[in-house]
C-alpha cells in the first residue's frame, strides 16, 4: 500500500501534465463535433496561384461563360428567326392562293369584255331609247366599273403583300445565316479557350456520362421573345452555403431535387471566379455525405445520371455548362476534357457535378 500510493500520484501527475500540454497545443483551435449524419461544409481548397478553387483560371472561366452566353443568345435568335420564316412561308402560301383567285376574277372580266365587245361609257348611254333606260344603263355602267376597280385593286394589294412577304423571307434567311456564323464563332471561342488551357479532347475521348435519367424539367421563365431575363443574386441560397443565388439557379436546384437528386448541394461561394460568387452555380455532391474522394460505384452512377439530367434539360434550365469527372459539357460543343491543375477530386470534379446557369 505505501508503495502503490506514490505510483498513483505520479501517474495522475503525468496525465495532468499531458492534458495541460494538449490544451496549450490546441489553444485557439476549439473542436466541435458535427451532428450525426450532417453533411460537411463546402470544401475550401487552397487554389494554386492563378488557379480557381475548382480548377481552371479566372480567364478560362470568363471565356467559357462569354462563349456559352453568346452561343445561347445566337441560338435563341436563330430559333426565333426560323419560327418567323415558317410563319412567313405559310402567309406566302395563303397570299399566293388569294392571288390565283384574284387573277381568275380578272380573267373572267377580260373574257366577258372580249366576247361582248366592250362598250364605252358614251356609246352605252347613247344607245338608251328612253330616259329611264338611260338611267338604268348609267347605273349598270357604274356598278360594272366599281366591281372591276375593286377586283383590280384587290389583285394589286395581294401582289404587293406577296412581294413584301418574299422580301421578309429573304431577310430571315440572311438573319439565320448570320446567327449560324456567330454560333460557329462562339463554339470556336470556347474550344480555343480550352485548348489554351491545355485541356483539349483527344480523338478517343468520350463523354463521361452514360446516365440513364429521362426526367424532364419544367422550363424556367423566359421573356416574350424567348430570351432569358436578366437576374441578380437576389434570393436566399437554401443550401448550407447560405448567401444568395439567382431565381433561375434556384429553379434548376429545385427541379433537380424534384427529379430525385437530393444529395448534398452547395451553391453560393463568396470567393473565386466563375458563377458561384454571382449565385449562378451549384456543386452537387456525388456521395451521400458530401464532398469526398473520387466517386465510384453507385456514387459515380448518381453523378452520371445527374450530369445527363442537366444536359437533357439544358434548354429548359438555361445551362451554361456542366462539369463532371474531368469533362465539361458546353451547349456549343458537347463534352470536352477539363481537368483541374491541382489534381484533386474537387478541382477535377470527380466528387461533384458542377452546374452553371445563364
C-alpha positions in Angstrom: 0.0 0.0 0.0 2.6 2.6 0.9 4.4 1.9 -2.5 1.2 1.9 -4.6 0.0 5.4 -3.5 3.1 7.3 -4.7 2.8 5.4 -8.1 -0.8 6.5 -8.4 0.2 10.1 -7.5 3.0 10.1 -10.1 0.7 8.6 -12.8 -2.0 11.2 -12.1 0.6 14.0 -12.3 1.8 12.7 -15.7 -1.8 12.6 -17.0 -2.4 16.1 -15.8 0.8 17.3 -17.4 -0.2 15.6 -20.7 -3.6 17.2 -20.6 -2.1 20.6 -20.0 0.3 20.2 -22.9 -2.5 19.2 -25.3 -4.6 22.2 -24.0 -1.7 24.5 -24.9 -1.2 23.0 -28.3 -4.9 23.3 -29.1 -5.3 26.8 -27.8 -7.3 29.0 -30.3 -8.5 25.9 -32.2 -11.6 24.6 -30.4 -13.0 21.4 -31.7 -16.7 21.0 -32.3 -18.4 17.7 -33.0 -20.6 17.6 -36.2 -24.1 16.3 -35.7 -24.6 12.7 -36.7 -25.4 12.4 -40.4 -24.8 16.0 -41.1 -23.2 16.8 -44.5 -19.8 18.5 -44.4 -19.5 22.1 -45.4 -18.3 23.1 -48.8 -14.7 22.2 -49.3 -12.5 25.3 -49.3 -9.4 24.2 -51.3 -6.2 26.1 -51.4 -6.0 27.1 -55.0 -2.7 27.3 -56.8 -1.5 30.7 -57.8 -3.7 31.9 -60.8 -6.0 28.9 -60.4 -9.6 28.7 -59.4 -10.7 26.5 -56.5 -12.5 24.2 -58.8 -9.8 24.0 -61.5 -9.0 26.3 -64.4 -8.2 30.0 -64.3 -10.4 33.0 -63.9 -9.6 33.9 -67.6 -10.7 30.5 -68.7 -13.9 30.7 -66.8 -14.6 34.1 -68.2 -14.0 32.8 -71.8 -16.3 29.8 -71.3 -19.0 32.0 -69.8 -18.8 34.5 -72.7 -18.7 31.8 -75.3 -21.7 29.9 -73.9 -23.8 33.0 -73.4 -23.0 34.2 -76.9 -23.9 30.8 -78.3 -27.2 30.6 -76.4 -28.1 34.2 -77.5 -27.4 33.4 -81.1 -29.3 30.1 -80.9 -32.3 31.8 -79.5 -32.2 34.4 -82.3 -31.8 31.6 -84.8 -34.8 29.7 -83.4 -36.9 32.9 -83.4 -35.9 33.6 -87.0 -36.8 30.0 -88.0 -40.2 30.4 -86.5 -40.8 33.7 -88.3 -39.7 32.1 -91.5 -42.2 29.3 -91.1 -44.9 31.8 -90.4 -44.0 33.9 -93.4 -43.9 30.8 -95.6 -47.4 29.9 -94.5 -48.5 33.5 -95.1 -47.0 33.5 -98.6 -48.8 30.3 -99.5 -52.1 31.9 -98.4 -51.3 35.1 -100.3 -50.4 33.2 -103.4 -53.7 31.2 -103.2 -55.6 34.6 -103.0 -53.6 35.9 -105.9 -54.7 33.0 -108.0 -58.3 33.7 -107.1 -57.9 37.4 -108.0 -56.2 36.6 -111.3 -59.2 34.3 -112.1 -61.7 37.1 -111.5 -59.7 39.5 -113.7 -59.6 36.8 -116.3 -63.4 36.4 -116.2 -63.9 40.1 -116.7 -61.5 40.2 -119.6 -63.2 37.2 -121.2 -66.7 38.8 -120.9 -65.4 42.0 -122.4 -63.8 40.2 -125.3 -67.0 38.2 -126.1 -69.5 41.1 -125.8 -67.4 43.8 -127.3 -66.7 46.1 -124.6 -68.9 49.2 -124.8 -67.5 52.6 -124.0 -69.3 54.7 -121.5 -70.6 57.2 -124.1 -71.9 54.6 -126.5 -73.6 52.7 -123.8 -75.5 55.8 -122.7 -76.4 57.0 -126.2 -77.9 53.6 -127.1 -80.6 54.0 -124.5 -84.0 54.5 -126.0 -85.7 56.4 -123.1 -84.8 58.5 -120.1 -85.4 55.5 -117.8 -83.2 53.3 -120.0 -80.5 56.0 -119.8 -80.6 55.9 -116.0 -80.6 52.2 -115.9 -77.6 52.0 -118.2 -75.8 54.6 -116.2 -76.3 52.7 -113.0 -75.3 49.4 -114.6 -72.1 51.0 -116.0 -71.2 52.4 -112.6 -71.7 49.0 -111.0 -69.5 47.3 -113.6 -66.8 49.9 -113.2 -66.9 49.7 -109.4 -66.7 45.9 -109.5 -63.8 45.9 -112.0 -62.0 48.6 -110.0 -62.4 46.6 -106.7 -61.2 43.3 -108.3 -58.1 45.0 -109.8 -57.3 46.8 -106.6 -57.6 43.6 -104.6 -55.3 41.9 -107.2 -52.7 44.7 -106.8 -52.9 44.6 -103.0 -52.4 40.8 -103.0 -49.4 41.0 -105.3 -47.9 43.7 -103.1 -48.4 41.6 -100.0 -46.8 38.6 -101.7 -43.8 40.7 -102.7 -43.4 42.0 -99.1 -43.6 38.5 -97.7 -40.9 37.3 -100.1 -38.6 40.2 -99.1 -39.2 39.4 -95.4 -38.4 35.7 -96.1 -35.1 36.7 -97.8 -34.3 38.9 -94.7 -34.9 35.9 -92.3 -32.7 33.7 -94.4 -29.9 36.3 -94.1 -30.5 36.6 -90.4 -30.3 32.8 -90.0 -27.0 32.7 -91.8 -25.6 35.4 -89.6 -26.7 33.6 -86.4 -25.2 30.3 -87.6 -21.9 32.1 -88.3 -22.0 33.6 -84.8 -22.7 30.3 -83.2 -19.8 28.8 -85.1 -17.5 31.6 -83.8 -18.7 31.1 -80.2 -18.1 27.4 -80.5 -14.5 28.0 -81.7 -14.0 30.6 -78.9 -14.9 28.0 -76.2 -12.8 25.3 -77.8 -9.9 27.7 -78.3 -10.1 28.7 -74.6 -9.9 25.0 -73.6 -7.0 24.4 -76.0 -5.0 27.3 -74.5 -5.7 25.9 -71.1 -4.2 22.6 -72.2 -7.5 20.7 -71.9 -8.2 19.6 -75.5 -10.1 16.5 -76.1 -8.3 13.7 -77.8 -10.0 11.7 -80.6 -10.5 8.8 -78.3 -12.2 10.7 -75.5 -15.8 10.0 -74.9 -18.5 11.7 -72.8 -18.0 10.8 -69.1 -21.7 10.1 -68.6 -23.7 7.1 -69.6 -26.5 8.5 -67.5 -30.0 7.0 -67.8 -32.0 9.9 -66.5 -35.0 10.7 -68.7 -36.7 13.2 -66.3 -37.9 16.4 -67.9 -37.6 19.7 -66.1 -40.2 22.4 -66.0 -38.8 25.3 -68.2 -37.5 28.4 -66.4 -39.4 31.6 -67.2 -38.3 33.4 -70.4 -39.0 36.8 -71.9 -41.7 37.1 -74.6 -39.0 37.0 -77.3 -37.6 33.8 -75.9 -34.5 35.4 -74.3 -33.5 34.8 -70.7 -34.4 37.8 -68.4 -31.5 39.4 -66.5 -31.3 38.2 -62.9 -29.1 39.1 -59.9 -28.1 37.2 -56.8 -31.4 38.1 -55.2 -32.9 35.0 -53.5 -31.7 33.1 -50.4 -29.5 30.1 -51.1 -31.3 27.2 -49.4 -28.1 25.1 -49.3 -25.7 25.1 -46.3 -23.5 27.5 -48.2 -26.1 30.3 -47.4 -25.6 33.5 -49.3 -27.7 34.3 -52.3 -28.5 32.8 -55.7 -30.5 33.9 -58.8 -34.1 32.8 -59.2 -33.1 30.7 -62.3 -30.4 28.9 -60.2 -33.0 28.2 -57.5 -35.3 26.8 -60.2 -32.6 24.4 -61.5 -31.8 23.3 -58.0 -35.5 22.6 -57.2 -36.0 20.8 -60.5 -33.0 18.6 -59.8 -34.4 17.7 -56.4 -37.8 17.0 -57.8 -36.2 14.6 -60.3 -34.7 12.7 -57.3 -31.2 14.2 -57.0 -31.4 15.0 -53.3 -27.8 14.5 -52.0 -25.7 17.3 -50.5 -25.5 20.6 -52.6 -23.6 23.8 -52.1 -24.3 26.8 -54.3 -23.1 30.3 -53.2 -19.4 30.9 -52.6 -18.1 34.5 -51.9 -14.6 33.9 -53.3 -13.1 32.6 -56.5 -14.0 33.1 -60.2 -16.9 31.8 -62.2 -20.5 31.8 -61.4 -20.5 30.8 -57.7 -20.0 34.4 -56.4 -22.7 35.5 -58.8 -25.2 33.0 -57.4 -25.3 31.2 -60.8 -23.7 27.9 -59.9 -24.1 24.9 -57.7 -22.0 21.9 -56.8 -23.9 18.7 -56.4 -22.0 16.1 -54.3 -21.9 12.6 -55.8 -21.5 10.9 -52.3 -24.4 10.8 -49.9 -22.5 12.6 -47.1 -20.9 15.4 -49.1 -17.7 16.0 -51.0 -15.2 13.2 -50.5 -12.7 11.4 -52.8 -13.3 10.2 -56.3 -16.8 8.9 -56.8 -17.0 5.2 -57.6 -19.7 2.6 -58.0 -23.2 3.8 -57.2 -21.9 7.3 -56.4 -20.4 7.7 -59.8 -23.7 6.4 -61.4 -25.5 9.1 -59.4 -23.2 11.7 -60.8 -23.5 10.3 -64.3 -27.3 10.5 -64.1 -27.3 14.0 -62.6 -25.0 15.3 -65.4 -27.1 13.6 -68.0 -30.2 15.2 -66.5 -28.7 18.7 -66.8 -27.6 18.1 -70.4 -31.0 16.7 -71.3 -32.7 19.8 -69.9 -30.1 22.3 -70.8 -32.5 24.4 -72.9 -35.2 24.3 -70.2 -32.8 25.3 -67.4 -30.6 27.8 -69.2 -27.5 25.7 -68.7 -24.2 27.4 -69.5 -22.0 24.4 -68.8 -21.8 21.2 -66.7 -18.5 19.8 -65.3 -18.2 16.2 -64.1 -15.4 13.7 -63.9 -12.7 15.7 -65.8 -15.1 16.6 -68.5 -17.0 19.8 -69.3 -20.3 19.9 -71.4 -20.8 23.1 -73.4 -24.0 23.8 -75.4 -21.9 24.6 -78.4 -19.5 21.6 -78.3 -20.8 18.8 -76.2 -18.4 17.1 -73.8 -14.7 18.1 -73.7 -11.8 17.2 -71.5 -11.4 19.5 -68.4 -9.1 18.7 -65.5 -8.1 20.9 -62.6 -4.4 21.8 -62.2 -4.5 20.8 -58.6 -5.2 17.1 -59.5 -7.6 16.6 -56.5 -11.2 15.3 -56.6 -12.7 18.8 -56.2 -10.8 20.6 -59.0 -11.1 17.5 -61.2 -14.8 17.4 -60.4 -14.7 13.7 -59.7 -16.6 14.1 -56.4 -19.3 16.5 -57.5 -21.2 17.8 -60.6 -20.8 21.5 -61.2 -23.7 23.3 -62.8 -23.6 26.9 -64.2 -26.7 28.6 -65.5 -27.2 31.7 -67.6 
